Amino acid sequence: MQTDMKRTDRVILAIDLKSFYASVECLGRDMDPFTTPLVVADEDRGDGTIVLAASPFIKKEYGVKSRCRLYEVPKNIKGLIIAKPHMKRYLEVSADINSIYLDFVAEQDLFVYSIDESFLDVSEYLKIHHDTPISYAKKIIETIKSKTGLTVTCGIGKNMFMAKAAMDIEAKHKTDFLASWDYSDIPLHLWPISPLSKMWGIGQRLEKRLNDLGFYTVGDIAVSDPNYLKEKLGVIGEEIYYHSLGYDDALLQDTYVSNNHSLSVGQVLLRDYCYSEIPVVIRDMSIELSDRLFTCKSLANNFILYVGYKDHTGYGKKVSFFTPTDSAENIGKRLVEAFLSDPDTKNLYRQISIVALDIVPNDNYQGSLFEDYEGEKRIRTLEQTLVSIREKFGTVKALPCSALTLSSTFITRANQIGGHHA
């Protein structure tokens, strides 16, 4: 990793919309997120459904955390509101926020990290507007507050990592939700951090590997040998070493191209499903994945089917095609065959996921001598027609007959965004 100060020394803002989903729900009810006990969760999915967000008030006063299960939320909280998710509304508000950012920076200086988090490179705007990093950040924060009512958390740093760390580690715990770091702040604020997974870029698996090597705080990493870390962990070892010193050579303007070429669909079923019902859901989801492949102009050679039991255990099956495909019929048929090959009629099922691996552009497709060319051509023409109808008129305008059965989730998911109520 390079540590060229000419490249790393920028003025980066990391901005997070505080308790985003919960705040949007509170404001939609003319309530203050900092005084309202509200969680965002779909009660129709049962008491085990995930809480997507919790208001700042309920987090502080009752210790309720986002991503917990609904049954973990105390039901005796006075005035408790359980708000059904409205994903379309959240996307609209997120778009409004991004429009505000573009009033302060050009498009190439904005990196949208997620629906509620973004990075802004304001290096070139401070002198023009006679601002300091803090005063410019406050202008953005106050504009968001006045136009949307939302409170944000902001970290300021010399690079993306430092800004993100300042936001996660310090700003979220300050009354004004704003923190600015320089390299001199790293030993004081970053090095004491433990467990290591609290640092951006370190997940639980990497944390365990680091613990096994004797690293328990970020400071332990900072005083280690980067060559040793690279030898033991690969390139990621060298990267986290430089991050522990506050260095990050990634430019916000750089285009990131993922090496992980895959697409996936998944869902948690709203009730217990028996063995005989699962093939219907697999075929429904194969259509959904096929549509995504078609829209991306892609094909895939390998597919993974994962089915989860009621007790949160489960298993996976892999199917491979001789030539890459995006055919819903072929994908669904092979995945159903894989599922039925290992009969388990006693267990109840609650989760299904399908992942398409080894994705290639569909212009790379070459036929095979082993294919029924005319038959495949008829299937492809039919499926392309169905995809076009769904794209133009809506998903439910071209649905399989199985979608009308009690086992199918096709129509329900057609009216959702990201697996949640639109």
C-alpha positions in Angstrom: 0.0 0.0 0.0 1.3 3.4 -0.9 1.6 6.1 1.8 2.3 9.1 -0.4 1.1 12.0 1.6 0.3 14.0 -1.6 -2.3 11.4 -2.3 -3.6 10.6 1.1 -4.0 14.1 2.4 -7.5 15.1 1.3 -10.4 16.5 3.3 -13.0 13.7 3.4 -16.3 13.8 5.1 -18.0 10.5 6.1 -21.7 11.2 6.7 -24.2 8.8 8.2 -27.9 9.4 8.5 -28.5 8.7 12.2 -30.9 5.8 12.7 -32.1 6.4 9.2 -35.2 4.2 8.8 -36.4 4.9 12.3 -35.9 8.6 11.9 -37.8 8.7 8.7 -40.7 6.8 10.4 -40.7 9.2 13.3 -40.6 12.3 11.2 -43.4 10.9 9.1 -45.5 10.8 12.3 -44.4 14.3 13.3 -42.5 12.8 16.2 -38.9 13.5 17.4 -36.6 10.4 17.0 -34.8 11.5 20.1 -37.9 11.2 22.3 -39.9 8.5 20.6 -39.6 4.7 21.3 -39.9 3.3 17.8 -38.4 0.3 16.0 -38.8 -0.6 12.3 -39.8 -4.2 11.9 -42.5 -6.1 10.0 -44.7 -7.8 12.7 -46.4 -9.9 10.0 -43.2 -11.9 9.8 -43.5 -13.0 13.4 -41.7 -12.2 16.6 -38.4 -13.5 15.2 -38.2 -10.9 12.5 -35.2 -8.6 12.4 -35.5 -5.0 13.7 -34.1 -3.0 10.8 -33.6 0.2 12.8 -34.3 1.6 16.3 -34.8 5.2 17.2 -32.0 7.0 19.1 -34.3 7.3 22.1 -35.1 3.6 22.4 -31.4 2.7 21.9 -30.3 5.1 24.6 -33.1 4.5 27.2 -33.7 0.8 26.7 -30.6 -0.6 25.1 -32.5 -1.8 22.0 -30.2 -2.4 19.1 -30.8 -2.3 15.4 -30.5 -5.8 13.8 -31.8 -7.5 17.0 -34.9 -9.7 16.9 -38.3 -8.3 17.6 -38.8 -10.6 20.6 -35.8 -8.9 22.2 -37.5 -5.5 22.3 -39.3 -5.1 25.7 -43.0 -5.0 25.0 -43.7 -3.0 28.2 -42.1 0.2 26.8 -44.7 3.0 27.2 -45.8 4.3 23.8 -43.8 1.7 21.8 -44.3 2.0 18.1 -43.5 -0.9 15.8 -43.3 0.6 12.3 -43.6 -1.5 9.2 -40.7 -0.8 6.8 -41.4 1.5 3.8 -38.4 0.9 1.5 -39.7 3.0 -1.3 -39.9 6.0 1.0 -36.4 5.4 2.4 -35.0 5.3 -1.1 -36.8 8.6 -1.9 -35.4 10.3 1.1 -31.9 8.9 0.4 -32.1 10.4 -3.1 -33.1 13.8 -1.6 -30.1 13.7 0.7 -27.8 12.9 -2.2 -29.2 15.9 -4.1 -28.3 18.1 -1.1 -24.7 16.7 -1.2 -24.5 17.7 -4.9 -25.2 21.3 -3.9 -21.9 21.2 -2.1 -19.7 18.9 -4.2 -19.5 17.8 -7.8 -20.7 14.3 -8.7 -17.2 12.9 -9.0 -16.5 14.0 -5.4 -19.4 12.1 -3.9 -19.3 8.4 -3.2 -22.6 6.8 -2.0 -21.5 4.0 0.3 -25.0 2.8 1.2 -28.6 4.0 1.4 -27.7 6.0 4.6 -24.0 6.7 4.3 -21.8 8.6 1.9 -18.3 10.0 1.5 -17.6 13.6 0.2 -14.3 14.9 -0.9 -14.5 18.7 0.0 -10.8 19.4 -0.6 -11.3 21.7 -3.5 -14.3 23.6 -2.1 -13.0 25.0 1.2 -10.9 27.9 -0.3 -13.6 28.8 -2.8 -16.2 29.2 0.0 -13.7 30.5 2.6 -14.5 27.6 4.9 -12.6 25.3 7.2 -13.4 21.5 7.1 -15.6 21.8 10.2 -17.5 24.9 9.0 -18.2 23.4 5.6 -19.3 20.1 7.3 -21.7 22.1 9.5 -23.2 23.8 6.5 -24.0 20.5 5.0 -25.3 19.1 8.3 -27.5 22.1 8.9 -28.9 22.0 5.3 -29.9 18.4 5.7 -31.5 19.1 9.1 -33.5 22.1 7.7 -34.7 20.4 4.5 -35.4 16.9 5.8 -35.5 17.1 9.6 -32.9 14.3 9.7 -29.9 14.3 12.1 -26.6 13.1 10.7 -23.3 11.9 12.2 -20.1 13.2 10.4 -16.5 12.3 10.6 -13.7 14.4 9.0 -10.4 13.0 8.1 -7.4 13.1 5.7 -8.7 10.1 3.8 -11.7 7.8 3.6 -10.6 5.4 6.3 -9.8 8.2 8.8 -13.1 10.0 8.2 -15.0 6.7 8.6 -13.1 5.9 11.8 -13.7 9.4 13.2 -17.4 9.0 12.5 -17.8 5.5 14.0 -15.5 5.8 17.0 -16.0 9.4 18.1 -18.7 11.4 16.3 -21.5 8.9 17.1 -20.8 9.4 20.8 -20.7 13.3 20.9 -23.6 15.6 21.5 -23.1 17.4 18.2 -22.3 14.1 16.3 -19.3 15.7 14.6 -15.6 14.7 14.9 -12.5 15.8 13.0 -9.3 13.7 13.1 -5.7 14.3 12.0 -2.8 11.8 12.2 -2.1 13.0 15.7 -5.6 11.8 16.8 -4.9 8.2 15.8 -2.9 7.0 18.9 -5.5 8.6 21.3 -8.7 7.5 19.6 -8.0 4.6 17.3 -5.3 2.5 19.1 -7.3 1.6 22.2 -10.1 0.1 20.2 -11.0 -3.4 21.1 -12.5 -5.8 20.0 -10.8 -5.3 16.7 -14.1 -5.8 14.7 -15.1 -2.3 15.8 -12.5 -0.9 13.3 -13.8 -0.5 9.8 -12.4 -3.2 7.5 -12.1 -5.9 10.2 -14.8 -8.5 10.4 -15.3 -11.1 13.0 -13.4 -13.8 11.1 -10.4 -11.5 10.6 -10.6 -10.5 14.2 -10.3 -14.1 15.3 -7.3 -14.7 13.1 -5.7 -11.5 14.5 -6.5 -12.6 18.1 -4.9 -16.0 17.4 -1.7 -14.1 16.3 -1.7 -12.1 19.6 -3.4 -8.8 18.4 -6.2 -7.5 20.5 -6.2 -3.8 20.1 -5.6 -1.6 17.1 -2.5 -0.3 18.9 -1.1 -3.9 18.8 -1.3 -3.8 15.0 0.2 -0.3 14.8 3.4 -1.4 16.5 3.8 -4.7 14.6 5.7 -5.5 11.5 3.7 -5.1 8.3 5.8 -7.8 6.6 4.8 -10.2 9.3 1.1 -9.3 8.9 1.3 -9.7 5.1 3.0 -13.0 5.5 0.3 -14.3 7.8 -2.8 -12.7 6.3 -1.9 -11.7 2.8 -2.5 -8.2 1.4 -5.2 -7.5 3.9 -2.6 -7.8 6.7 -0.6 -5.0 5.1 -3.7 -2.9 4.6 -4.9 -3.1 8.2 -1.4 -2.2 9.4 -1.5 1.1 7.4 -5.1 1.7 8.5 -3.9 1.4 12.1 -1.6 4.4 11.5 -4.4 6.3 9.8 -3.1 5.9 6.3 -5.4 5.0 3.3 -4.3 5.5 -0.3 -7.8 4.9 -1.8 -9.1 7.9 -3.7 -12.8 8.6 -3.4 -12.9 9.3 -7.2 -11.4 5.9 -8.1 -13.9 3.6 -9.7 -14.1 0.3 -7.8 -14.5 -2.8 -9.9 -15.4 -5.9 -7.9 -13.7 -9.2 -8.6 -16.6 -11.0 -7.0 -18.9 -11.7 -10.0 -22.1 -13.0 -8.5 -25.7 -12.2 -8.1 -28.1 -13.5 -5.4 -31.7 -13.6 -4.2 -32.8 -14.7 -0.8 -35.7 -14.5 1.5 -36.8 -15.4 5.0 -40.2 -17.3 4.7 -43.1 -15.8 6.7 -44.1 -19.1 8.1 -42.8 -22.7 8.5 -42.7 -24.4 5.1 -42.8 -28.2 4.7 -40.6 -30.1 2.3 -43.2 -30.4 -0.5 -43.7 -26.6 -0.6 -40.1 -25.7 -1.2 -39.9 -26.5 -5.0 -42.5 -23.9 -5.7 -40.5 -21.2 -3.9 -37.3 -22.3 -5.6 -38.9 -21.9 -9.1 -40.3 -18.5 -8.1 -36.8 -17.3 -7.0 -35.2 -18.8 -10.1 -37.4 -16.5 -12.2 -36.4 -13.5 -10.1 -32.7 -14.4 -10.4 -33.1 -15.0 -14.1 -34.7 -11.6 -14.6 -31.7 -10.0 -12.9 -29.2 -11.9 -15.0 -31.1 -10.9 -18.1 -31.3 -7.2 -17.1 -27.5 -7.3 -16.4 -26.9 -8.9 -19.8 -25.1 -11.7 -18.0 -25.0 -15.5 -17.8 -23.7 -17.9 -15.1 -22.2 -21.3 -15.0 -22.7 -22.2 -11.3 -25.5 -21.8 -8.9 -25.7 -22.3 -5.1 -29.0 -23.2 -3.4 -29.1 -22.7 0.4 -32.1 -23.8 2.4 -32.4 -23.0 6.1 -34.4 -24.9 8.7 -36.6 -23.5 11.4 -33.9 -24.0 14.0 -31.5 -21.7 11.9 -29.3 -24.6 10.7 -29.3 -25.5 7.0 -27.3 -26.7 4.0 -26.2 -25.8 0.5 -26.3 -27.5 -2.9 -24.3 -26.5 -6.0 -25.4 -27.1 -9.6 -23.2 -26.5 -12.6 -24.1 -26.0 -16.3 -21.9 -27.1 -19.2 -22.5 -23.7 -20.8 -23.5 -20.5 -18.9 -27.2 -19.7 -18.8 -29.8 -17.2 -17.6 -32.8 -19.4 -18.3 -35.3 -19.4 -15.4 -36.7 -22.8 -16.6 -33.3 -24.5 -16.7 -32.0 -22.9 -13.4 -35.3 -23.7 -11.6 -35.4 -27.3 -12.9 -31.8 -28.1 -11.8 -32.1 -26.5 -8.4 -35.3 -28.3 -7.6 -33.7 -31.6 -8.7 -30.8 -30.8 -6.3 -33.2 -30.1 -3.5 -35.2 -33.3 -4.1 -32.1 -35.4 -4.3 -31.7 -35.3 -0.6 -35.2 -35.9 0.8 -35.7 -34.4 4.3 -39.5 -34.5 4.8 -39.4 -34.1 8.6 -37.8 -30.7 9.0 -39.6 -27.3 8.5 -37.9 -24.6 6.4 -37.7 -20.8 7.0 -35.0 -19.5 4.6 -34.0 -19.9 0.9 -31.2 -18.3 -1.0 -29.9 -18.7 -4.6 -26.5 -17.4 -5.7 -25.3 -17.2 -9.3 -21.5 -17.6 -9.6 -18.9 -17.2 -12.3 -21.0 -14.6 -14.1 -20.0 -13.6 -17.7 -21.4 -11.1 -20.2 -24.1 -12.8 -22.4 -22.2 -11.8 -25.5 -19.6 -14.5 -24.5 -22.2 -17.2 -24.9 -21.3 -20.0 -27.3 -23.6 -22.9 -28.1 -22.7 -26.5 -27.5 -23.0 -29.6 -29.6 -24.8 -31.2 -26.7 -27.7 -28.7 -26.6 -31.1 -29.0 -28.2 -30.6 -25.8 -30.1 -34.2 -25.3 -31.4 -35.7 -26.2 -28.0 -33.3 -23.7 -26.2 -34.1 -21.0 -28.7 -37.9 -21.4 -28.1 -37.4 -21.3 -24.3 -35.1 -18.2 -24.6 -37.6 -16.4 -26.9 -40.4 -17.0 -24.5 -38.4 -16.0 -21.4 -37.2 -12.8 -23.1 -40.8 -11.9 -23.9 -41.9 -12.5 -20.2 -39.0 -10.4 -18.9 -40.0 -7.6 -21.3 -43.6 -7.7 -20.1 -42.5 -7.6 -16.4 -40.1 -4.7 -17.1 -42.7 -2.6 -18.9 -45.9 -3.5 -17.0 -44.8 -4.9 -13.7 -43.8 -8.2 -12.3 -47.2 -9.6 -11.6 -48.3 -9.1 -15.3 -46.3 -12.2 -16.3 -46.3 -14.7 -13.5 -46.2 -18.5 -13.4 -49.3 -20.4 -12.6 -47.6 -21.6 -9.4 -47.7 -18.0 -8.2 -51.4 -18.5 -7.4 -50.7 -21.3 -5.0 -50.6 -20.9 -1.2 -46.9 -21.9 -1.1 -45.7 -19.2 -3.6 -44.1 -15.9 -2.5 -43.9 -14.6 -6.1 -46.7 -12.0 -5.8 -45.7 -10.9 -2.3 -42.1 -10.3 -3.3 -43.2 -8.5 -6.5 -44.6 -5.7 -4.2 -41.5 -5.4 -2.1 -38.2 -3.6 -2.3 -35.1 -5.4 -0.9 -37.4 -8.1 0.6 -39.4 -5.5 2.5 -42.7 -3.7 2.2 -42.4 -0.9 -0.4 
